[in-house]
Amino acid sequence: MITSTTGPQPADFADVRATNLAVVLRFVREHAPCSRADIAASTGLNKATVSSLVADLIDRRLVRETGLTENRVGRPATMLVLDGSPYAAIGVEINVDYVSAVATDLAGERLLTWRRSFGGGESVNQGVAGVGAIIRRVVNRMAREERQVLGLAVAVPGLVDVQGTVRIAPNLGWRDADIGGDLTKALRDPGFPIQVDNDANLAALAEQRFGAHAGASDLVYLTGEIGVGAGIILDGRLRRGRLGYSGEIGHVQLDPDGPECHCGRRGCLEVMAGIGAVLGKDPSPAEIQMEIEESVRLARAGDPATLATLESVGRSLGKGVSILANLLNPEVVILGGYYVPLAPWLLPAVQEEMDDRVIAAGSGGQVVASTLGHDAAALGGAARVLDSIDSGRLPRVP
Ligand SMILES: [Zn+2]
């Protein structure tokens, strides 16, 4: 509990203190309202240390005392809760057809949710300028509310390496773009860290922290945007792979004779079960929302062609999900993005394919629609910032 479990660490006093502050902060997040005695009893830290750590967290305005007390034998205990009122975590998602921004407080309460259409076809420079302008407005809003921004994480649909460089974002047409560095310049060194990650990875973090299956330690999130990718949480941790490119299920081949994918191969999951397959054509960023709504309307009305298309897309999706289930044995596979409104018609076919294909009956877990909708990746950006606070990168005293 007190020291890190990842191999030898320098036993530096400041490191131990930061680790212990994080231990107490996480305990309060999970168990508030709680007393100092509760923290000491559960963490194994002694009471004097807990009092000193709590005093530090109160100084940083990460924790506050409530008026509530709990009567125990002896003195009544003052109860503690998360404060975080002077802080904000920001998440932004850049997608082909929209940009969304979310800000939360330390407890994950939503402070702001914005979504703007994005034309598609922007160059990296145009994209960074547009997204930078949105972020500036979010940061200004937080400043007006007297909140310090703890950090920003940006979700991009593509291969993002572990340094945060966007290697290939095929649907945006971006390559080798240092979005984090470019945004830092565009925002004139804003004084908070900027991270960049793949949209599916961040959406999986959002589900783990905020979704209907929050706390699940084995979870796969499948994006249903113009592209299809998977964010993988196994044994409680996001799994990025060596370079950060795990989860590219969208370009796993389902049918060698299938239609051509824009990646140049044939019969990829993305071309067989992506949103283009639902619409029967390459989706145009400006119209995709409207067209999906129309598909939902037709499906509700029982239109045979629409129902047949959704069944066929559901079957292909089920093949893809079965591959994930056989490989990863998740507790739950969560369908996101445009899959959410289509889920009532996709899920039965997905489930049938899984029943046929998953080798250990029941090991595929549940397949469900996300409850976070199109905000998942942006919300995951905020979750990523909160994760780094929880792991001990505490803000300076405001
Ligand atoms: Zn492909």
Residues whose N, C-alpha, C, O or C-beta is under 5 A from the ligand:
A	BS01	ZN	G250 H251 C261 C263 R265 C268
